[in-house]
């Protein structure tokens, strides 16, 4: 089977999931013909993906997201206005995606939460079936819990999620644990996609807390918590670190961002403090490390992830680096969760291959009215 990927290039999660699925498909004897990766004027295809993905990569322009440089809060208005100003470039990108699909004629297109994929299928209707993969499709599941209020961010999140899957055969919703499918929504529940680099690690018990510091304000909270609990060792990875290891004192050390080292530190940590990105939380759950999940400000998706992760028992949700909250939670963490999580993850091989086989089985494709059906569902929800 020949499979073409369309991947959202924003952040690390969807790219990592694409690498994981590529490894799975290759082990099953299938071919990944390439990846169309969304880029912006400020962001190219990340080096870690270029180095690890062994098929042709085609960068495709997409407007992207904007964050406040001081608080790292998502800025929906600026993001929307930028997309409107670049509508001509966006249309050319859709035509480019369509042409590549029709020229390559893979058996299946796998879309990792990229709007270009949904818009191409909703407006131009390529002849190749598409399957969408992301944790965000849990938002269509009746059991999915959401934060109260935040109606504007909720609407924007649901709109963007609907746009990514116009014309899809079905949506594969990555979940922390097993849930019933929602066939009326074309949603199938599947395990997380984790790279072999994670599954090959051997976790050990450690004393240090591991912190992934993406926000300037979060670094201040880390140092405040460190002052309150100076005896607890903390390793913090953040983008402003200029070297592999930068000791602040005997129990606080900062490290430059390095995916491989981050996983190695995670495997021997006591617990993890991070934003509520789905990928990193799943990696911690697989390695048996409880997580303090701190969603980025105004990031509705991460707020949902934190609530869902807390429900599944992988950690505790918080709006700040509250070390006391984490320390109180640790005695209640179910150490057997890692074993259950690994068993659920192990089912992914068969569930993803089954989804591909369903996609290429002749049946009625979503009609051109599927675009408007999705919009009506959004307005009713």
JOLIN-V476497 format. One record per run of one state. SS is the DSSP state (a for helix, b for strand, c for the rest). FROM is the first residue (numbers start at 1). TO is the last residue. If there is no record, write none. Layout:
# JOLIN-V476497
ss;from;to
SS;FROM;TO
SS;FROM;TO
This chain:
# JOLIN-V476497
ss;from;to
c;1;1
b;2;7
c;8;12
a;13;27
c;28;30
b;31;39
c;40;46
a;47;52
c;53;55
b;56;61
c;62;66
b;67;67
c;68;73
b;74;74
c;75;75
a;76;85
c;86;86
a;87;104
c;105;107
b;108;112
c;113;114
a;115;123
c;124;129
b;130;134
a;135;140
c;141;150
a;151;164
c;165;169
b;170;174
c;175;181
b;182;182
a;183;185
c;186;186
b;187;190
c;191;195
a;196;199
c;200;208
b;209;213
c;214;215
a;216;228
c;229;233
b;234;238
c;239;245
b;246;247
c;248;251
b;252;255
c;256;258
a;259;267
c;268;270
b;271;274
c;275;277
a;278;286
c;287;289
b;290;294
c;295;299
a;300;312
c;313;314
b;315;318
c;319;322
a;323;330
c;331;336
a;337;346
c;347;347
a;348;360
c;361;369
a;370;380
c;381;381
